[in-house]
Amino acid sequence: QVQVVESGGGLVQAGASLTLSCAASGRTFTFRMSAMGWFRQAPGKDREFVGGINWSGTNRYTDSVKGRFTVSRDNDKKVVYLQMNSLKPEDTGVYFCAVRSGNIGTSLFDYDYWGQGTQVTVFK
């Protein structure tokens, strides 16, 4: 079993920056060999892929956040980060962190373990 906990959400004005953190742990879990994904879900919408990072450090992002969001990882701390810059109201939603073995997936069905999510609200 893997425990996943997100933190860092909040209420910010458009144009601001925010960094989310995701800590993953488990007795038989090897963080450094896992891919980590960030998803978000806006009210009334499906959960969508935002960005992710491979065990090797390779990133992948959805088009709407490219150039604004950055996913990074600290294998020693077993934490993955989502740095969000130039936030827009359409970035509002609950942000979820997810874990899987292997490479980054863009479908929520690719991931095995999920956190409870953290709310990000961006106002004009």
Disulfide bonds with the S-S distance in Angstrom:
Cys22-Cys97 2.06
